[in-house]
């Protein structure tokens, strides 16, 4: 575990810097967006400013100078990318003479799984908060005839945050729904081949579009400091919408290591080790049954 810690710290720092850059860039745009939007530039045009400086980004920086606020710089984003790449390089180094690629790639996979698990388990606490919020609303509405003005907004914000931020966690645990009745009958190499094709054909294009569109969607919300229109209280939701591009980054990183898992499986004929949590009893029974049939 000690040998894995530097790479894990580097990767976690890289993810934090990258997601922090997303929040900072959107916050900075929200401060001065009204000053530059009058020139006819759509909020989606701010997306490239996350990674480099364009003519529109220069206008945003000039607006910050005029207002006296701090402009966003892409250095934070690239520092995060550099930290992620550094963690990969650290894990790919040989720890012992003659060490093969399989254990080195395995070390590369685990930090990504751990960060995805940390984020997923952190947002799992939304379930507890959601339970108390809904219970409070039911009691106030049914017993005291005094319904709250915030329970509906709280319910969809908490559930939505849990749903999207646990996506990378579910992917790391191979927990997403698939056609198991067919998939489980294939050999590991066949499974890896199909997964590899589908990742490049559907997953990566979809996630890149998700990040780009989600960033523009969040930028529009920051521009107007959007509040909910579904309840009298109208809580702010532009912070909440920032989770859309953030979860896209986590899914993209997890997708990269899933592709590596496919390549390792194609090379060795077996799926590499992944972290596991408590599983459904039905799945455990099916795995035990498959192991018994393989022995007989």
N, C-alpha and C positions, 0 to 999 in steps of 0.2 A: 504493500500500500504506500510506503514511503517513497518508492521510486515513481509511483504514479502521481504523487501529490503536486510536484512542480507543473506537470503538464495539465493537471486538472485546474490548478489555480490560474494558469495562463489562459486556458480555454474559457473558464468562468469569467475572468476579467475581460476577455475579448468580447464575449456575448454581452456583458454588462455595458461595455463601452459602445458597442454597435447599437443596442437598444436605447441607450442613453442619448446617442447621437440622433436617433429618430425623434425622441421626445424633445430634445433641445431645438432641432431644426423646425419642428412644427410649432413649438412655443414661440421661437423667434419670428417665424412667419406670421403667427397670429397677432403679434404686437404691431407689425407694420403692413400687414397684407392690404388693409384698406387704402393705404397710400399708393400702392402700386397696381391694385386691381382696376383702378379707374382707367388705366392705359389699355384695357382690353385683354389682359393676360389671364388665362384661366388658372384656377388653383392647381390643376394637374401639372402645370409648367414648373411648379416648385419641386417636383420629385427629383429631377437631376441635380438640384442644389445639395442633395444629401451626399453626393459622391464627388462632385466637381463644381467648378464655377462657370456659369454661363452668363450671357448678357442679362437675362432676367435676374439671375442671382446677384449680379453687380447692382442692379436696381434696388433689390431688397437690402443689400449692404449699405447703399447710399441712403435709403430711407431710415435705416438704423442710425447712421451717422447724424442725419437731420433730427431724429427724435432723441438722440443721446442714449440709446440702448445698445446692448451688446449683440453683435451679429453672429450668426452661426458660422462655424468653420468646419470644412470636411475633414480636418486633421483628426478629429475625435473618431469619426467613422473609420478612417484608414488605420488609426492606432488599434481599434478593435479588430479589424481584419488581420493586422500584423500579429496581434497576440494569438488569434485563433490559428494562424499558419505556424507560428512559433511552437504552439502546443503540439501540432501535428509533427513537426520536425523533431521535437524532443522525444515523442513516442516512437518514432520510426528509427531512432538510433539503436544500435545493437548494445545490449547490456552485457552479453557474454560472447566470447569468441565463437564464431560459427553459428550464431543464432539465425534461424530462418525467418522468412517473411510472415509466417502465420502468427507467431506470438507478438511480433511487432505491430501487425495490423490489429490484433486483438487489443493491445494497449491503446491504439488510436481510437477504437470504437467506444471503450468504456467511459472516458470523460464526457463524451457527447451524451451518452445514455444517462449519466449521473446528473448532468445539468438539466436535461429534459425531465428527469424524474423529480428533481428539486422544484422546478417551476410547476409541474403538474400537481405535486403534493402540496405546494404552497397554496395554489388556487383551489385545491380541494376543500380548504377551510371555508370557501364560499358557501358550501352546502350547509354548514352549521349556521352561518349568519343568515342564509336564506330560510332555513327552518324556523329560526326565532322570529324573523320578520313576518313570515306568512302566519305563524301561530299567533303572533301579536295582533295582526290584522284581523284574523278570524275571531279572536276573543273580543276585540274592540267593536267589530261590526255586528256580531251575533248577540253578544251579551250586553254591551253598553250602548249599542246603537250609535257609535261614534267612529265611523270608518276613517282610516288614515288617508292622507293625501299623497303619501310617498310609497306605499307598499307595492303598487303595481310597477312603478319605475325600479324600485329596489329588486323586485323579483326578476325582471328580464335583464337588468344589468348584471346581477350576480350570476344568474344562470348562463347568460351569454359569455361572461368573462371565464367562467369555469369551462364551458364547452370549447371555446377556441384556444384557450391557453393550455388545455390538457391534450391538444392534438398531437404535439410532438412526443409527449409522454406515452400516449396510446401507440404511436408508431414505433417507439423504441421497445415497447413490450409486445409488438406484433399483435395488437389487440383490435385493430380495425376489422370491420366486417368484410368477409370475402366468401367466395363460393367454396366453403370447406368440403362439401360433399364430393367435389371433384378434385380440389387442390390437394387434399390430404392423401389421396391415392397415388399421387405422382412421386417419383424419386426426387431427392433433394436437388439434383442438378437440373431436372426439368422445372421444378419450382423456381429455382434461382434464375433460369433462363427467361421464364415468363415474367417474373418480377422485374428483371433488368429491362426488358422491352417496355413494360408498362410504365416504369419510372421515367424513362426518357420520352416516351410517347405522350404520356398524359400528366404525370406528377410534376416534373420540373417546369414544363410550359405553364401549367395551371398555377403553380406556386409563384412563379415570376410575375404572372399577370395579377395574381392575388396581392402581392406586395406592392406593385406599381399602382394598381387601381385603389387598393386600400389606403395607400399613402395620400393619393389625391383626395379620396373620400374624407380622410382625417383632416387634411389641410383645409378643405372647405368648411369643416366643422370648427376648426380653430379660427378661421377667418371671421366667422360670424359669432364665435363663442356660443355655439349652439346649445340650446336648452331643450329638454324634453317637452313635447307638445301633448303628451298623453295623460297628464294629470295637472291639477291646479298648482301644485308646488313647482313643477318645471325645473328639476335639478339639472345642472350642467352635464352634458354628455360628451363634450369634445375630448376630454381626457380618456373617457371610455373607448371612443373610436380609435384612439391611438394604439390600442391593443391589436388592431387588425394587421397593420404592417409588422408589428413586433412579433406576433405569433407566426407570421409568414417567414421571418428570419429563422426562428426556431425550427420550423418545419423544413426549411431548405437545408439547414445544417444536419438535421436528423436524416433527411433523405439522402444526403451525400454518404453518410456512414452506412445506410441501408444498401446503397449501391455497392459499397466496399464489401459488405457481407455477402452480397450476391456473387461478387468476383471471387471471394475466398471459397465459397461453396462450389463454384464451378471448377476451381483448382483442386480442392481437396475431396469433394464429394459429400461433405457434411457441412451443416450450418454451423458457423462459429458461435461461441458462447455469447449469450446476452443476459442482462440482469433480469431477475424475475421477482414478482410480487406474489401475494396470495392469489390463487386461481380458483375458478369455479370448480366445484366437485365433479361436475359432468366432464369437464375437460381432463381432469386428473384421471378419472376412470377410463376415458377413451385412450389416453396415453399409456396407462398401465396395460390395457387390453392389447394395444398395438405392440407393446414390448413383449408380452407373453406370446403373441402370434409369431413374432420374429424369432423367438427362441425355439419354438416348436417346429 
